[in-house]
């Protein structure tokens, strides 16, 4: 009973559960948010380009939004493609990027 007062109880978690939670709760939502942001930026550029046919400066801004939105989308798709290539090349198992699960053995 005296040891309970002197020492704090510590909850131990395995490394794979911590990595899985970080991946599922932080990294995957950030990736999805950035992908959605790139799509919205691209669509905004298209809208700006179409809506301002008379104004050359606004059309140029729209073109720039379209270009940077496309670059963002390509980068986000490239992240998943490179991750898949690395996982297949080194035969890494236990990682599911779509579900956000990691199993460390």
DRENVONU-639102 format. One record per residue: residue in one letter; chain; x negated, y, z of N, C-alpha, C in turn; residue number from 1. Coordinates in Angstrom, 3 decimals, m for minus. Atoms other than C-alpha are relative to their C-alpha. Layout:
BEGIN
{site "A", "A", {X, Y, Z}, {X, Y, Z}, {X, Y, Z}, NUM}
...
This chain:
BEGIN
{site "X", "A", {m0.818, m1.174, 0.000}, {0.000, 0.000, 0.000}, {m0.877, 1.257, 0.000}, 1}
{site "X", "A", {0.905, m1.136, m0.024}, {m2.856, 2.381, 0.772}, {m0.692, 0.172, m1.354}, 2}
{site "X", "A", {0.625, m0.091, 1.319}, {m4.461, 1.537, m2.588}, {0.946, 0.622, m1.016}, 3}
{site "X", "A", {m0.957, m0.632, 0.904}, {m1.261, 2.606, m4.338}, {m0.042, 1.509, 0.117}, 4}
{site "X", "A", {0.067, m1.440, m0.197}, {m1.660, 6.055, m2.840}, {m1.314, 0.586, m0.503}, 5}
{site "X", "A", {1.315, m0.500, 0.382}, {m5.358, 6.366, m3.658}, {m0.274, m0.101, m1.497}, 6}
{site "X", "A", {0.270, 0.231, 1.422}, {m5.365, 5.035, m7.229}, {1.272, 0.211, m0.809}, 7}
{site "X", "A", {m1.148, m0.213, 0.871}, {m3.092, 6.159, m9.991}, {0.225, m1.216, m0.883}, 8}
{site "X", "A", {m0.340, 1.084, 0.916}, {m1.289, 3.603, m12.055}, {m0.178, 0.502, m1.426}, 9}
{site "X", "A", {0.282, m0.381, 1.374}, {m2.430, 3.699, m15.653}, {0.723, m0.970, m0.912}, 10}
{site "X", "A", {m0.660, 0.840, 1.002}, {m0.343, 2.437, m18.548}, {m0.960, m0.169, m1.169}, 11}
{site "X", "A", {0.926, 0.284, 1.088}, {m2.607, 0.763, m21.067}, {0.784, m0.309, m1.265}, 12}
{site "X", "A", {m0.611, 0.266, 1.297}, {m1.641, 0.761, m24.723}, {m1.085, m0.511, m0.935}, 13}
{site "X", "A", {0.989, 0.515, 0.938}, {m3.320, m1.152, m27.478}, {m0.290, 1.048, m1.071}, 14}
{site "X", "A", {0.434, m0.966, 0.999}, {m5.222, 0.764, m30.118}, {0.914, m0.037, m1.216}, 15}
{site "X", "A", {m0.841, 0.086, 1.194}, {m3.058, m0.556, m32.944}, {1.356, 0.647, 0.212}, 16}
{site "X", "A", {m1.287, m0.655, m0.225}, {0.138, 0.687, m31.300}, {m0.156, 1.515, m0.004}, 17}
{site "X", "A", {0.241, m1.448, 0.025}, {m1.385, 4.153, m30.832}, {m0.190, 0.480, m1.435}, 18}
{site "X", "A", {0.225, m0.370, 1.398}, {m2.595, 4.282, m34.448}, {1.313, m0.075, m0.778}, 19}
{site "X", "A", {m1.281, 0.154, 0.688}, {0.782, 3.022, m35.648}, {0.934, 1.163, 0.325}, 20}
{site "X", "A", {m0.876, m1.114, m0.379}, {2.648, 5.698, m33.675}, {m0.479, 1.319, m0.598}, 21}
{site "X", "A", {0.537, m1.222, 0.604}, {0.324, 8.468, m34.879}, {0.322, 0.021, m1.488}, 22}
{site "X", "A", {m0.280, 0.091, 1.423}, {0.743, 7.266, m38.441}, {1.482, 0.220, m0.292}, 23}
{site "X", "A", {m1.444, m0.066, 0.242}, {4.514, 6.920, m38.190}, {0.593, 1.346, 0.395}, 24}
{site "X", "A", {m0.619, m1.210, m0.523}, {5.270, 10.065, m36.171}, {m0.661, 1.297, m0.462}, 25}
{site "X", "A", {0.696, m1.236, 0.364}, {2.650, 12.537, m37.430}, {m0.419, 0.003, m1.468}, 26}
{site "X", "A", {0.601, m0.034, 1.328}, {0.848, 11.595, m40.638}, {1.030, m0.175, m1.111}, 27}
{site "X", "A", {m0.990, 0.213, 1.059}, {3.712, 10.176, m42.722}, {0.978, 1.152, m0.141}, 28}
{site "X", "A", {m0.870, m1.166, 0.188}, {6.105, 13.059, m41.954}, {m0.715, 1.196, m0.626}, 29}
{site "X", "A", {0.751, m1.099, 0.615}, {3.358, 15.546, m42.884}, {m0.149, m0.236, m1.501}, 30}
{site "X", "A", {0.144, 0.321, 1.423}, {2.772, 13.751, m46.199}, {1.319, 0.206, m0.730}, 31}
{site "X", "A", {m1.317, m0.181, 0.619}, {6.499, 13.671, m46.960}, {0.354, 1.483, m0.082}, 32}
{site "X", "A", {m0.285, m1.434, m0.001}, {6.835, 17.355, m45.986}, {m0.794, 0.719, m1.084}, 33}
{site "X", "A", {0.830, m0.648, 1.016}, {3.927, 18.398, m48.219}, {0.462, m0.360, m1.410}, 34}
{site "X", "A", {m0.523, 0.404, 1.301}, {5.328, 16.385, m51.133}, {1.282, 0.763, m0.311}, 35}
{site "X", "A", {m1.249, m0.744, 0.197}, {8.761, 17.981, m50.661}, {m0.279, 1.478, m0.249}, 36}
{site "X", "A", {0.370, m1.398, 0.187}, {7.148, 21.409, m50.399}, {m0.523, 0.244, m1.417}, 37}
{site "X", "A", {0.518, m0.125, 1.363}, {5.304, 20.856, m53.701}, {1.135, m0.072, m1.021}, 38}
{site "X", "A", {m1.141, 0.114, 0.917}, {8.550, 19.785, m55.408}, {0.837, 1.277, 0.033}, 39}
{site "X", "A", {m0.780, m1.235, m0.124}, {10.431, 22.823, m54.058}, {m0.736, 1.161, m0.670}, 40}
{site "X", "A", {0.805, m1.066, 0.610}, {7.598, 25.129, m55.157}, {0.063, m0.099, m1.523}, 41}
{site "X", "A", {m0.106, 0.240, 1.432}, {7.698, 23.567, m58.633}, {1.369, 0.421, m0.520}, 42}
{site "X", "A", {m1.353, m0.349, 0.421}, {11.480, 23.927, m58.891}, {0.248, 1.500, 0.088}, 43}
{site "X", "A", {m0.111, m1.446, m0.113}, {11.282, 27.521, m57.670}, {m0.684, 0.687, m1.189}, 44}
{site "X", "A", {0.694, m0.541, 1.165}, {8.783, 28.233, m60.444}, {0.822, m0.130, m1.265}, 45}
{site "X", "A", {m0.870, 0.193, 1.168}, {11.130, 26.756, m63.034}, {1.158, 0.996, 0.038}, 46}
{site "X", "A", {m1.096, m0.948, m0.142}, {14.011, 28.852, m61.688}, {m0.458, 1.420, m0.303}, 47}
{site "X", "A", {0.530, m1.345, 0.213}, {11.878, 31.988, m61.669}, {m0.339, 0.225, m1.477}, 48}
{site "X", "A", {0.347, m0.116, 1.418}, {10.678, 31.321, m65.218}, {1.252, 0.159, m0.858}, 49}
{site "X", "A", {m1.231, m0.040, 0.803}, {14.187, 30.730, m66.593}, {0.806, 1.268, 0.285}, 50}
{site "X", "A", {m0.840, m1.140, m0.375}, {15.913, 33.533, m64.672}, {m0.574, 1.336, m0.465}, 51}
{site "X", "A", {0.639, m1.270, 0.354}, {13.419, 36.215, m65.727}, {m0.582, m0.030, m1.408}, 52}
{site "X", "A", {0.482, 0.069, 1.377}, {13.181, 35.841, m69.485}, {m0.409, 1.365, m0.541}, 53}
{site "X", "A", {0.320, m1.340, 0.493}, {13.012, 39.617, m69.979}, {m1.275, 0.566, 0.621}, 54}
{site "X", "A", {1.123, m0.552, m0.745}, {10.311, 40.316, m67.397}, {m1.219, m0.917, m0.163}, 55}
{site "X", "A", {1.186, 0.830, 0.278}, {6.909, 39.057, m68.551}, {m0.816, m0.281, 1.259}, 56}
{site "X", "A", {0.751, 0.198, m1.247}, {5.292, 39.532, m65.131}, {0.639, m1.085, 0.867}, 57}
{site "X", "A", {m0.703, 1.028, m0.787}, {7.956, 37.415, m63.391}, {m0.130, m1.367, m0.665}, 58}
{site "X", "A", {0.194, 1.278, 0.699}, {7.628, 34.749, m66.092}, {m1.391, m0.565, 0.294}, 59}
{site "X", "A", {1.359, 0.440, m0.310}, {3.882, 34.613, m65.428}, {m0.078, m0.555, 1.420}, 60}
{site "X", "A", {m0.050, 0.529, m1.368}, {4.527, 34.194, m61.702}, {0.683, m1.359, 0.027}, 61}
{site "X", "A", {m0.694, 1.285, 0.086}, {6.979, 31.412, m62.519}, {m0.889, m1.088, m0.559}, 62}
{site "X", "A", {0.945, 0.966, 0.580}, {4.373, 29.696, m64.699}, {m1.031, m0.435, 1.035}, 63}
{site "X", "A", {0.981, 0.334, m1.037}, {1.864, 29.890, m61.856}, {0.597, m0.904, 1.067}, 64}
{site "X", "A", {m0.670, 0.863, m0.976}, {4.382, 28.379, m59.434}, {0.156, m1.417, m0.560}, 65}
{site "X", "A", {m0.156, 1.321, 0.642}, {5.048, 25.553, m61.907}, {m1.335, m0.737, m0.007}, 66}
{site "X", "A", {1.331, 0.632, 0.062}, {1.334, 24.884, m62.343}, {m0.437, m0.479, 1.378}, 67}
{site "X", "A", {0.458, 0.383, m1.337}, {0.540, 24.888, m58.603}, {0.910, m1.056, 0.626}, 68}
{site "X", "A", {m0.898, 1.063, m0.473}, {3.639, 22.811, m57.815}, {m0.363, m1.337, m0.604}, 69}
{site "X", "A", {0.418, 1.232, 0.676}, {2.539, 20.253, m60.394}, {m1.303, m0.525, 0.583}, 70}
{site "X", "A", {1.274, 0.417, m0.606}, {m0.975, 20.206, m58.939}, {0.248, m0.624, 1.370}, 71}
{site "X", "A", {m0.327, 0.558, m1.320}, {0.477, 19.621, m55.458}, {0.628, m1.376, m0.096}, 72}
{site "X", "A", {m0.643, 1.308, 0.184}, {2.676, 16.764, m56.679}, {m1.030, m1.044, m0.429}, 73}
{site "X", "A", {1.025, 0.937, 0.474}, {m0.257, 15.148, m58.508}, {m0.944, m0.389, 1.141}, 74}
{site "X", "A", {0.877, 0.305, m1.136}, {m2.443, 15.418, m55.397}, {0.683, m0.971, 0.959}, 75}
{site "X", "A", {m0.695, 0.876, m0.942}, {0.197, 13.800, m53.187}, {0.174, m1.412, m0.574}, 76}
{site "X", "A", {m0.087, 1.322, 0.629}, {0.745, 10.965, m55.673}, {m1.383, m0.643, m0.038}, 77}
{site "X", "A", {1.375, 0.510, 0.024}, {m3.038, 10.622, m55.975}, {m0.434, m0.565, 1.340}, 78}
{site "X", "A", {0.336, 0.506, m1.339}, {m3.347, 10.152, m52.207}, {0.479, m1.438, 0.148}, 79}
{site "X", "A", {m0.527, 1.355, m0.121}, {m1.089, 7.102, m52.294}, {m0.654, m0.952, m0.997}, 80}
{site "X", "A", {0.653, 0.848, 0.998}, {m2.721, 5.792, m55.479}, {m1.402, m0.405, 0.455}, 81}
{site "X", "A", {1.357, 0.300, m0.479}, {m6.253, 6.049, m54.085}, {0.050, m0.921, 1.203}, 82}
{site "X", "A", {m0.151, 0.878, m1.160}, {m5.113, 4.484, m50.815}, {0.312, m1.428, m0.429}, 83}
{site "X", "A", {m0.333, 1.334, 0.507}, {m3.581, 1.573, m52.728}, {m1.175, m0.684, m0.667}, 84}
{site "X", "A", {1.182, 0.566, 0.670}, {m6.712, 1.087, m54.836}, {m1.023, m0.466, 1.032}, 85}
{site "X", "A", {0.955, 0.381, m1.046}, {m8.932, 1.061, m51.742}, {0.477, m1.246, 0.738}, 86}
{site "X", "A", {m0.515, 1.163, m0.734}, {m6.654, m1.400, m49.954}, {m0.093, m1.269, m0.831}, 87}
{site "X", "A", {0.103, 1.184, 0.857}, {m6.577, m3.770, m52.952}, {m1.460, m0.380, m0.254}, 88}
{site "X", "A", {1.409, 0.278, 0.286}, {m10.320, m3.444, m53.646}, {m0.672, m0.736, 1.161}, 89}
{site "X", "A", {0.632, 0.599, m1.166}, {m11.388, m4.292, m50.105}, {0.871, m1.037, 0.679}, 90}
{site "X", "A", {m0.921, 1.017, m0.512}, {m8.468, m6.694, m49.546}, {0.410, 0.297, 1.453}, 91}
{site "X", "A", {m0.417, m0.435, m1.335}, {m7.249, m4.735, m46.525}, {1.457, m0.389, 0.190}, 92}
{site "X", "A", {m1.364, 0.425, m0.313}, {m4.172, m6.236, m44.939}, {0.428, 0.614, 1.320}, 93}
{site "X", "A", {m0.523, m0.495, m1.262}, {m1.949, m5.041, m42.143}, {0.357, 1.473, m0.010}, 94}
{site "X", "A", {m0.355, m1.415, 0.105}, {m1.417, m1.485, m43.398}, {1.102, 0.138, m1.042}, 95}
{site "X", "A", {m1.114, m0.246, 0.906}, {1.884, m0.493, m44.941}, {0.263, 1.498, m0.034}, 96}
{site "X", "A", {m0.143, m1.455, 0.028}, {1.768, 3.188, m46.018}, {1.454, 0.461, m0.101}, 97}
{site "X", "A", {m1.390, m0.423, 0.139}, {5.453, 3.324, m46.958}, {0.757, m0.082, 1.319}, 98}
{site "X", "A", {m0.691, 0.175, m1.285}, {6.630, 2.033, m43.570}, {m0.743, 0.696, 1.133}, 99}
{site "X", "A", {0.792, m0.662, m1.036}, {3.833, 3.704, m41.605}, {m0.450, m0.944, 1.089}, 100}
{site "X", "A", {0.423, 0.965, m1.002}, {2.764, 0.527, m39.846}, {m1.448, m0.413, m0.226}, 101}
{site "X", "A", {1.398, 0.440, 0.030}, {m0.781, m0.541, m39.007}, {m0.139, m1.131, 1.004}, 102}
{site "X", "A", {0.261, 1.121, m0.904}, {m1.792, m3.888, m37.547}, {m1.489, m0.243, 0.016}, 103}
{site "X", "A", {1.435, 0.206, m0.148}, {m5.340, m4.027, m36.257}, {m0.222, m1.346, 0.660}, 104}
{site "X", "A", {0.238, 1.341, m0.552}, {m6.691, m7.507, m35.615}, {m1.315, m0.048, 0.702}, 105}
